[in-house]
């Protein structure tokens, strides 16, 4: 969690272009007085509150593409109109002020377009326009790879979906907040997927060729 | 930590303990790190930071004080 706090502060202050945070335990299932789902403390919300306290930002847009609903994060930001929280999960929801949104992820086993394409289409249809309208100071991508084919939150996704999300988030951050993007690792269990997916995502953040 | 990083640098925040026991469901999902980042870390556009522990003061920015001992007592 300390890394997420420092990373958000540095990106918000313009000391870093963007950042990728590895984690020791999850965060998005930790609410004010509950925790679970292998999350202990809510790294993202703690980081944004510390950055606010330091006067480095006010408004944050969060896109959560972990397989499961970010219930802890929602609990903590539900009444905060300066946080846009968009969660791709199993349900549909929109708060009255439009700053809290749940998007039902496509069923990967239904007929039609590929899971990668359907997922990216859903996110592309909702997040960029909301984020640009919201005018955040910084964007957080809560990046779970548990949605990868064969992992525990399987949405049928492959590497292309995650790289597509990285490109979409970079593009959106460029348009909405001067490129200030923080990627925080969420769920996902497989060593081979972590090793395959994370380096090329960081390469995209840095604007260099993938290793 | 050395000189302040440039705003053109991408930060990677990592701690070796994450590769020994990262994300409690899964044990060693990050076993290949940080070695898997070696080619990137040779580039000037990327810089590795070692995560520092969070304080209770930070935790209390978001959580009820009673949550801390509950997390500490969790067998996982």
Boltz contact constraints between the chains, C-beta under 6 A:
constraints:
  - contact:
      token1: [A, 1]
      token2: [B, 54]
      max_distance: 6.0
  - contact:
      token1: [A, 2]
      token2: [B, 51]
      max_distance: 6.0
  - contact:
      token1: [A, 2]
      token2: [B, 52]
      max_distance: 6.0
  - contact:
      token1: [A, 2]
      token2: [B, 53]
      max_distance: 6.0
  - contact:
      token1: [A, 2]
      token2: [B, 54]
      max_distance: 6.0
  - contact:
      token1: [A, 3]
      token2: [B, 13]
      max_distance: 6.0
  - contact:
      token1: [A, 3]
      token2: [B, 51]
      max_distance: 6.0
  - contact:
      token1: [A, 7]
      token2: [B, 11]
      max_distance: 6.0
  - contact:
      token1: [A, 7]
      token2: [B, 13]
      max_distance: 6.0
  - contact:
      token1: [A, 14]
      token2: [B, 7]
      max_distance: 6.0
  - contact:
      token1: [A, 15]
      token2: [B, 5]
      max_distance: 6.0
  - contact:
      token1: [A, 16]
      token2: [B, 5]
      max_distance: 6.0
  - contact:
      token1: [A, 16]
      token2: [B, 9]
      max_distance: 6.0
  - contact:
      token1: [A, 16]
      token2: [B, 11]
      max_distance: 6.0
  - contact:
      token1: [A, 17]
      token2: [B, 7]
      max_distance: 6.0
  - contact:
      token1: [A, 17]
      token2: [B, 8]
      max_distance: 6.0
  - contact:
      token1: [A, 17]
      token2: [B, 10]
      max_distance: 6.0
  - contact:
      token1: [A, 18]
      token2: [B, 10]
      max_distance: 6.0
  - contact:
      token1: [A, 19]
      token2: [B, 11]
      max_distance: 6.0
  - contact:
      token1: [A, 20]
      token2: [B, 12]
      max_distance: 6.0
  - contact:
      token1: [A, 21]
      token2: [B, 13]
      max_distance: 6.0
  - contact:
      token1: [A, 22]
      token2: [B, 14]
      max_distance: 6.0
  - contact:
      token1: [A, 22]
      token2: [B, 18]
      max_distance: 6.0
  - contact:
      token1: [A, 24]
      token2: [B, 18]
      max_distance: 6.0
  - contact:
      token1: [A, 24]
      token2: [B, 22]
      max_distance: 6.0
  - contact:
      token1: [A, 25]
      token2: [B, 24]
      max_distance: 6.0
  - contact:
      token1: [A, 32]
      token2: [B, 63]
      max_distance: 6.0
  - contact:
      token1: [A, 32]
      token2: [B, 64]
      max_distance: 6.0
  - contact:
      token1: [A, 33]
      token2: [B, 64]
      max_distance: 6.0
  - contact:
      token1: [A, 33]
      token2: [B, 67]
      max_distance: 6.0
  - contact:
      token1: [A, 35]
      token2: [B, 71]
      max_distance: 6.0
  - contact:
      token1: [A, 38]
      token2: [B, 24]
      max_distance: 6.0
  - contact:
      token1: [A, 38]
      token2: [B, 25]
      max_distance: 6.0
  - contact:
      token1: [A, 40]
      token2: [B, 71]
      max_distance: 6.0
  - contact:
      token1: [A, 41]
      token2: [B, 59]
      max_distance: 6.0
  - contact:
      token1: [A, 42]
      token2: [B, 62]
      max_distance: 6.0
  - contact:
      token1: [A, 45]
      token2: [B, 62]
      max_distance: 6.0
  - contact:
      token1: [A, 46]
      token2: [B, 58]
      max_distance: 6.0
  - contact:
      token1: [A, 46]
      token2: [B, 61]
      max_distance: 6.0
  - contact:
      token1: [A, 46]
      token2: [B, 62]
      max_distance: 6.0
  - contact:
      token1: [A, 49]
      token2: [B, 61]
      max_distance: 6.0
  - contact:
      token1: [A, 76]
      token2: [B, 62]
      max_distance: 6.0
  - contact:
      token1: [A, 189]
      token2: [B, 25]
      max_distance: 6.0
  - contact:
      token1: [A, 189]
      token2: [B, 26]
      max_distance: 6.0
  - contact:
      token1: [A, 189]
      token2: [B, 29]
      max_distance: 6.0
  - contact:
      token1: [A, 191]
      token2: [B, 29]
      max_distance: 6.0
  - contact:
      token1: [A, 191]
      token2: [B, 31]
      max_distance: 6.0
  - contact:
      token1: [A, 194]
      token2: [B, 29]
      max_distance: 6.0
  - contact:
      token1: [A, 194]
      token2: [B, 30]
      max_distance: 6.0
  - contact:
      token1: [A, 195]
      token2: [B, 32]
      max_distance: 6.0
  - contact:
      token1: [A, 195]
      token2: [B, 36]
      max_distance: 6.0
  - contact:
      token1: [A, 199]
      token2: [B, 36]
      max_distance: 6.0
  - contact:
      token1: [A, 202]
      token2: [B, 40]
      max_distance: 6.0
  - contact:
      token1: [A, 205]
      token2: [B, 10]
      max_distance: 6.0
  - contact:
      token1: [A, 206]
      token2: [B, 10]
      max_distance: 6.0
  - contact:
      token1: [A, 206]
      token2: [B, 45]
      max_distance: 6.0
  - contact:
      token1: [A, 206]
      token2: [B, 46]
      max_distance: 6.0
  - contact:
      token1: [A, 208]
      token2: [B, 43]
      max_distance: 6.0
  - contact:
      token1: [A, 208]
      token2: [B, 45]
      max_distance: 6.0
  - contact:
      token1: [A, 211]
      token2: [B, 39]
      max_distance: 6.0
  - contact:
      token1: [A, 211]
      token2: [B, 40]
      max_distance: 6.0
